């Protein structure tokens, strides 16, 4: 006897993009509120953390690693370079550039890291650890599916 998977599989209701954007806006606001005392937004903290962890790297590679468009990255980098937290240095040839974190950027990241941790713990409390873990798993699966699609298109 065959099992009717249609009866047991829930059907999505509404627009997935709209629901994701709603949640993303609320989560971003949550992190931004915690990081405001350090003078950063979550996008800036994430950039500092990536450049610090990955070392000097080309803007295109940084954009790829962060799953971000090049123009969005450039727009986000400009105020951080102006603040002295990141700098654009010479690359491997005359046409290339590398993004470096400065000592001031490392210090800003250290200061903000405590606030980021508090935001993460508060989010875990608000949503519940099981929900956050399930959400991470679902997001990882979705990102992997898009990365797989990108690989097949290349």
C-alpha positions, -999 to +999 in steps of 0.1 A: +000+000+000+014+034-010+017+062+015+000+095+005+028+120+010+006+149-001-016+143+031+014+145+054+035+172+037+024+207+047+017+232+019+034+266+022+010+295+025+019+330+015+051+344-001+083+328+011+103+359+002+080+382+021+081+360+052+119+357+051+123+395+046+100+401+076+120+378+098+153+392+085+142+428+093+132+418+128+164+399+135+185+427+120+167+452+143+174+429+172+211+427+165+214+464+156+198+474+190+224+453+208+253+466+187+242+503+188+262+509+220+294+500+202+285+523+173+280+495+147+253+479+127+252+441+123+263+444+087+294+463+098+302+438+126+298+410+101+322+427+076+348+433+104+345+396+115+349+382+080+379+404+071+395+397+105+389+359+102+398+355+065+427+379+064+434+404+036+414+394+006+401+409-027+367+426-025+353+401-050+363+372-029+349+389+002+316+395-015+315+358-026+324+345+008+297+367+024+271+359-004+268+396-012+267+416-044+298+435-053+280+469-053+264+461-019+299+453-005+314+485-019+285+505-003+291+489+030+329+491+029+331+529+022+320+541+057+342+515+074+373+526+054+364+562+062+362+553+099+396+537+098+384+502+106+392+487+072+416+498+045+421+490+008+457+480+001+476+469-029+469+435-043+490+409-061+492+432-092+487+468-101+450+463-109+440+444-078+432+456-043+429+438-009+407+446+020+426+446+053+414+451+089+432+478+108+441+477+145+413+501+152+390+477+133+402+448+154+396+468+186+361+478+174+353+441+166+365+431+201+343+457+217+313+448+196+318+410+200+304+411+236+273+429+224+269+405+194+271+376+219+245+391+241+223+396+210+228+360+200+219+347+235+189+369+237+177+357+203+182+321+214+161+328+245+134+346+225+130+319+199+143+288+218+174+269+211+156+241+192+140+267+169+173+285+163+191+253+155+162+242+132+163+276+115+200+274+110+196+239+095+168+251+071+188+282+061+219+261+054+199+237+033+183+265+013+217+282+007+233+249-003+205+244-029+212+278-044+249+273-044+244+239-061+222+257-087+249+284-092+275+256-097+254+239-124+248+272-142+286+280-145 
